[in-house]
Amino acid sequence: MSGMDLQVVVVTGGASGIGEAAARLFAGQGAAVIVLDTDDELGAAVETGSGAGRISFVHADVTREDDLAAAFETIEARHGRVDRLLNCAGIARIAPVRVDCAADWDAVIAVNLGGSARCIRHAVRLMPHGGAIVNVSSIHSLRSGGSLAAYAASKGGVDALTRSLAVELAPAGIRVNAVQPGYTRTPQFLRTATAMGGGDPEKFIESLRPTIPLARVATPDDIARAMLFLCGDDASYVTGASLLVDGGVCAKL
């Protein structure tokens, strides 16, 4: 059982990719979903395409404290509470440590790690009767490659944040977990795949298949369904966990 009927669910980065898939899935399960994102055009499209008015869009940059304060004030005025928070907002930058990449490092950490922490601080104030939080980490928190240190460090931080807050917030009845997606067909991933495939993303994706035991990259819906499980009644005794959703990549030697 997902137990999402009439739940108030906030999805950061919900205008595209994993966040959009999660917003649509949870809305389809009966939740009232609030999408926070900086892309007004895509956010409006998700809102108008939701059906039954179950998704609403609020412009918010997770790196800006004033944006988040205003967004959660709006959520409180409309709904009075938050039941679930899905931290999907994230960016990736190629940032070799031997070159001047300070701006890229700062941006990645600010969105991926700092943004998750900021949103949690605001959301828990509206969870007086408990709730569930799911952060989006990555397989890069466990295994990574060159020039992705900022991204890997940010996602490792997300896993550590998840574990610590699971302990801190348990007395308040708030569960905190994370998903660790593998290769996933998000717009961000497809941009990288296009560059790596010399203009043909499918060429790069085909090169990945031998490294994936399930022999395919994930869809955003694959990740969203794992998030639904972690938010639902069937995961009521799960907190502090980081769930791999990678097709077996990290299980393979």
Stockholm file with secondary structure:
# STOCKHOLM 1.0

chainA/1-253         MSGMDLQVVVVTGGASGIGEAAARLFAGQGAAVIVLDTDDELGAAVETGSGAGRISFVHADVTREDDLAAAFETIEARHGRVDRLLNCAGIARIAPVRVDCAADWDAVIAVNLGGSARCIRHAVRLMPHGGAIVNVSSIHSLRSGGSLAAYAASKGGVDALTRSLAVELAPAGIRVNAVQPGYTRTPQFLRTATAMGGGDPEKFIESLRPTIPLARVATPDDIARAMLFLCGDDASYVTGASLLVDGGVCAKL
#=GR chainA/1-253 SS CCCCTTCEEEEETTTSHHHHHHHHHHHHTTCEEEEEESCHHHHHHHHHTSSTTCEEEEECCTTCHHHHHHHHHHHHHHHSCCSEEEECCCCCCCCCTTSCCHHHHHHHIIIIIIHHHHHHHHHHTTCTTCEEEEEECCGGGTSCCTTCHHHHHHHHHHHHHHHHHHHHHGGGTEEEEEEEECSBCCHHHHHHHHHHTTTCHHHHHHHHGGGCTTSSCBCHHHHHHHHHHHHSGGGTTCCSCEEEESTTGGGCC
#=GC SS_cons         CCCCTTCEEEEETTTSHHHHHHHHHHHHTTCEEEEEESCHHHHHHHHHTSSTTCEEEEECCTTCHHHHHHHHHHHHHHHSCCSEEEECCCCCCCCCTTSCCHHHHHHHIIIIIIHHHHHHHHHHTTCTTCEEEEEECCGGGTSCCTTCHHHHHHHHHHHHHHHHHHHHHGGGTEEEEEEEECSBCCHHHHHHHHHHTTTCHHHHHHHHGGGCTTSSCBCHHHHHHHHHHHHSGGGTTCCSCEEEESTTGGGCC
//
